[in-house]
Amino acid sequence: MGDMSVMSAADHRIPQDKALGLIEPAAYADGRIYETYRWLRRNEPLGLAEIPGIDPFWVVTRHADLLEVSRQNELFHSGDRSTTFTTQAMDRKVREMMGGSPHLLRTLVQMDAPDHPKYRALTQSWFMPPNLRGLEDRIRAIARQAVDRMAARGGRCDFVNEVALHYPLHVIMTILGVPESDEPRMLKLTQELFGATDPELTRDAEALGKPPEEREFDISVIIDFSNYFRELSERKRAEPTDDLASVIANSTIDGQPISDLEAMSYYIIVATAGHDTTSSSVGGAMWALAENPEEFAKVKADPSLIPSLVDESIRWTTPVKTFMRSATQDVEFAGRDLKKGDWLMLCYASANRDEAVFEEPDRFKVDRKPNRHAAFGYGAHLCLGQHLAKMEMRILWEELLPRLKSVALDGEPAMSQAVFVNGPKRLPIRFEMA
């Protein structure tokens, strides 16, 4: 074979209809994205998407390749280019606003070494099992309240809006140190941030009608978040309490207090990613159980399957759909010639339906073993909150399943429309409580 094994990028261009499907928020809501992923895994597992108005990007759809990119943090950076999918026009606007940086926020997600490990270390111990065990009773009390509220609905509810959204929100805000009275505001801001491309969740529905290059750049959501957390931060510096906000407010890196941008970014990622993805997985689980009575019966009969139900619901929903990386040097990777600066889209929901790793990947199985899903990422950027998320979900199901006799859909559920983070936004169910 010799040189023949490495083909040029031109030979790996993704057909335009498939490429456009990757960046269309509605395709992530109605499930068409899974057909695109299936085609790509089979025909072009590391192909190049070339779309007018968008920088070309390589599309990583196989589980093995996604883990490999995630493992090699020196070779594939998070911070050099936008970490979330964006258009050329939006990228220009962000760089103008941020003095050349492609990031509106500088969270752990946008960092590489040496900063990434230092910033991660600030809060890491909070999210580790020894500390979380101390929170178990508080979380269980919150879960029990959520189940009681559901029981009080009298057999019908929108499980997402009445249960799934509020439980993880209350848990993370309790840990962060945000007063309960501010939770509705935090929820709305999170939905506006992650749901910016969803006509029902966005702050600016009018803008969605315009072509991307004409949309005004709306950072008002981030400004609102920052203003809120700046006040909270001042309070926690003046009077630290035993919560995560006090840790962030008073932290130093290399002997210096962390900057305003980095502090605000830290608050925002904990306050958004800290509940939204968990809510989505809880909603995704209930949706799947309502559609698969035999799976519901299985886990109901055998509570030892709850941890496995949790993992399967995370695989099934994969709330974080995509992250971007960029190559730090020319490299041959998975049989492709990547150039320094090339942009890559990691497709987690595709990796989590990869036939090479999962038997019957399009079936929801509460007893799936093994379940090597990649929903929390891999390598240095492995989700900081994964133990907390799994613990919250486990506790909720431990409280809910013994009391839940039956569940079925009671209308049309719906997913949010977004390329970056999405999940169920409506889930009408009928249920019987014991």
N, C-alpha and C positions, 0 to 999 in steps of 0.2 A: 504493500500500500504506500509506504513512504509518506510524502507530503499530501497525498490525496485525502487523508482522513480529515485534514483541517480545511473546511470550505470557507469561502468568503461570506460576509454578512448577507450579501445580496442573495445567496442561495438559501438563506434561512429567513427570508422575509415572510411574515405571517400574512395570509390573505386579508384584504382590507375589512371585509365584513366581520372576521374573527377579531381583528385588532380593535375595531370600533366597539365590539361587544365588551371588551375589557375595560373600557372607560365610560360606559353608559350606566349611570347610577340605577336606572330602572331594571337593567339586566340582573343586578344583584338582588333586587326585590322580588322578581317574578321567577327566578330560578334558571333563566336562560344561561346565566354565567356557567352553570355546571356542564351544559352541553358544549360550550366553548372550551372549557377546561379539558373535557374528555377528548375532544378533537385534538387539542394541543398536545396532551400527554402522549397520544397515539402517533401523531404526525409531525409535530414540531415542538418537542419538549423544552427546547431552549431556542426560541425563535425571536426575531426582531420585529417589533411593532413600529411602523413608520406612518405617522398620522399628521396631516397638516396642522400647524399651530402648536405642536407638541414635540419636545425633544424625543428622538428615537429612544426606545428602551427595549432591553432583552426581557423575555417573559419566562420566569422560572416556574414550571408547573409540576415537576416530579418531586416526590418526597425526598429522595436521596440528594438531588441537586440543591434543594432548599436547605437541607441540613448542612450541606457542604459549604454553601455561601455563608450561612449563619455562623459556622465554626471558624471561618477564616477572617477574623476581624481586622487583621493587618491588611489583607488583600481587598476586602470589601468594606468600605467605610459607610457609616451612617450620616456623618456630619458634613461631608464635602458638598453634597447637593441636596435638594429637597428630599426629606425622608418619607413624605407622602406624595402621592401622585398630584401633579399640577400641570397647568398649561404654560407655554412660553410667556404669554401676557401676564399671568398671575405671578410667575417667577420674577419677571422684571419688576413688577410693582412691589413685591416683597423686598427685593434687593435694594430698590430705591429707598424704601422706608427704613430698612434695617442696616443701612450703611454697608451694603455689599453682601451681607449674610443672606443665604436662601431660607432662613428659618424665622418665623414670627416668634416662636418660643424656643428656649434652649433647655429641653428636658433631657433626661437620661437617654431617651429615644434618639435624640439628635447628636449625641456625644460619642466620641471615640476615645481610646486610651490616649494620653494618660488621664484626661479629665473624668471619663466615664467611671472607672473603678473608684475614684475618690468621692464623686458625688453619690454613687450608689451606696458606698459604705456609710454615708450619713444616716440613712434610715433602714439599712438592710436588717439590722437586728430586730426591728419592730415587726418585720414581716416573716420572721423565721419561726418554726414550730414551737420552740421553748416559750417565746413571748406570747404567741397566739393561744397556747394552752391556757394561759392566764385570762384570756378574753372569752373563752368558750362559754362560760355561764352567762355573760352579758349578751353574747350573740344568740344564745339559745332563748333567752327571755325576749329578744327582739323578734326572733323567728316565731315564737309562740304567739306573740301579739299579731303578727302578720296572718297566721293561720286562723286565729280568733276572728280577725277582721273579715277574712274570706268566708268563714262559717256564717258570719252575721249577714252575708249578702243574700242568703236564702236560696242557694242553689243555682244562681246565674251570676256571672261577672265577666268583665274584661280583665282576664288574668294579668295581662301586661300592665295596664294602667292602674289597676287596683291593688295588685300584690307584687308582681315581679320587680317593678321599678322602685318601689319604696323600701323594700327590705334591705337590699345591699346598700342603697343610698344612706339609710339610717345607720347601718353598721360603719361605713367608712367615715361618715361625718362625726360619729361618736369618737372614733379613733383619731380623726384629724383635729377635733376640738371645735367644730362648727356647731353653733346652737341649733336645736331642732327647728326653731321658728324660721331659720334661713334655708331649710332643706328644699322647699318648693322652688326657691330662687336658684339654688344650685342645680336642681333637676332640669329646670327650663333652660338654663345656660348651657348645660351639657348637651341637651337635645339640639339646641341651636348650633352648637359647635360641631357635633358629629353629624347632625342632620341638615347641614347647610345646603345639600343638594336635594333634599326631600321637600316637595311642595307643601307638605303638611307640617313639617318640623322647622323649616327654615325661618329666619327672621325676615327675609326679604324675598317673598314669593315672586314678586314682579321681575326680579333680576334673573330668575331661572328661565324666563321666556326669551331672554336675549342670548345671542351667540356669546360663547365664553369670552372672546376678546373684547366685547363691549360691556361686560359686567363691571359695575363699580366694585372696588375692592372693599369689602366690609370687614373691618377688624373690630367692630363695636362689641362683639361678644367677648373677645379677649380683653378689651379695655374694661368692660364691666367686671369680668372675673378679677383682673389685676387690681382694680380699685377696691373691690371687696377684700381681697387677700392682703392688700397693703395695710388696710385698717386693722385686720385681724393680726397681722404680723406685728404691728406697733403695740397692740395690746399684749401679745405673747412675749415681746421683748421686755416690756415693762413688768409684766407679771407672768412668768412662765408657769405652765401647769403640766400635768402629766399627759401630754398628748403630742401627736406628730407635728402639729403646727408650731408648738414651742421648740421642738427639735430643729425644724427648718429655720424658724426665725432667728435662732441663736447659733446657727452652725457656722463654722469657719472652714476654709480650704487653704492649706498651706499658710495657716496663721492669719489669714484675712477673712473678714465676714463675707459671705457670698453676696454677689451683686443682686441688685433689684430684679433684673431680667431672669437670673437663674433661680432666685427665690420664688418669684411669681410663677415661673414655669413649673417648678417643683410642686407648688400648691395645686396648680391647674391640672397637672397629670394625675396627681393622687385623687383630686376631687372629681375627675371625669372618668378616666380609665379605671379608677378604684371602685366604681359601681356599675357603669354602663355595660361593660362586657359581662359581668356576673349576672345582671338583670337579663341580658340577652340569652345567656345559656340556660337560666332558669325558665324563661319564657319558651325557649326552643325545646326544652325537655317536656314541658307541659303540653305543648303543641303536638310533639311526637307521641306522647303517651295517649293523648285524646284520639289520635288517628290510628294507634296500634294497641287495641284493647288487650291483645295477648301479651304484649310487652309490659303493660301496666299490671296485668294479673301476675306476671312472673316476679316483678320487683315487690309487689304487694305481699306475695306469699313468702318472699325470702328477703328480709331487710338487709341481709349481709351483701346483697347486690347493690346497695345504695352508692358506695364509692364507684362502682363500675357504671352505674347510671349517670353519675356526675361526669365521669370521663367521656362517656359516649355523648352526653348532651353538649359538651364542649367541642368534641370532634364534629358533631352533627351541625352545630350552629356556626362554629368558627367565627366569633364576633369580629376579630381583627382580620379583615380580608386580605389586605395588602400592606406591605412596607416596601420602600425603595432603598437600594444600596447603590454605591458606585465603585468602580474598579480603581485601585490606586496605582496600577501599573498594567502594561500589556501582559496578557496571560492567555495560555490556552486552557480553557475550562470546559469540561464536558464536551470536548470535540469542537468547540467554537473558538474563534480568535477574538478575544475581547481586547479592546484598546483602553489605555489609561483614560479615566474620566467617563467610560461607558456607564450608562444608567441601567439598573436591573429592577424589575418588579417581582417581588416574592409573593407568590399566590398561595397563601396558607390553606384556603379552603380547597384548592386543587390537591395540594399535598395530602390533605386529610381525606381525600376520596381516591387516592392513588391505588389502582388495582394491584400494583406490585407489592403493596404493604397491607392492604385491608381486604379481607374476604367480603364479598358482597358490600362494597363500600357505600352503596346507595340505600342500604337498609339500616334502620335504627334498631340496634340490639342492646338491650340493657345489660346483657352478660357478655359483651364483646371482650375476648381475651386472646392474645394481648391487644392493647390499644395504644400503639405508639404514635398518637396524634402529635402534630406540631403546632397546636393552637397557641401555646405559650411561647413559641419561638424556641431558640436553641443557642447554645454558646453564651458569650458574654452578656447578650441582651435578653437572656431567658427572663420571662416576666417576673418582676420583683414580687408581685402580689399573688402569685399562683397558689401558694399554700393557704392564704386567706380566702381566696375565691373558692377553692375546693372545700374548705372547711365550712364556709357560709352555705354552700349548696348542700353539702352533706347534712348539716344541722337542719336546714329547712325541710328536706325530704324526710329526715327522721321524725320531725314534728308533724309533717303534713300527711305522709302516707298511711300511718295507722288510723287516721281520722277520715281519709278520703275513700269512699266506697266505690264511686264510679266517676268517670269524666268523659265528656264528648264535646265536639265542637258545636257551637251554637250560633253559627253565622260565619262570615268570611274573615279569616285571619289575614294579616298583612305584615310584610317586612318593610323596613325603611329603605329608602333609595340612597345608597352611598357606596362609593368605591373603596373607601378606607375602613370604616367601622360600621357594621350594620347588624340588625337583629329584628326580632318581632316588634312591631309598634302597636299592634292590636291583636287580641286573642280572646274572642268571645267564647266562653265555655258554659256548659250545663254540668252540674256536678251534684253528687249526694254525699253528705257528711255522715259519719257514724255517730 
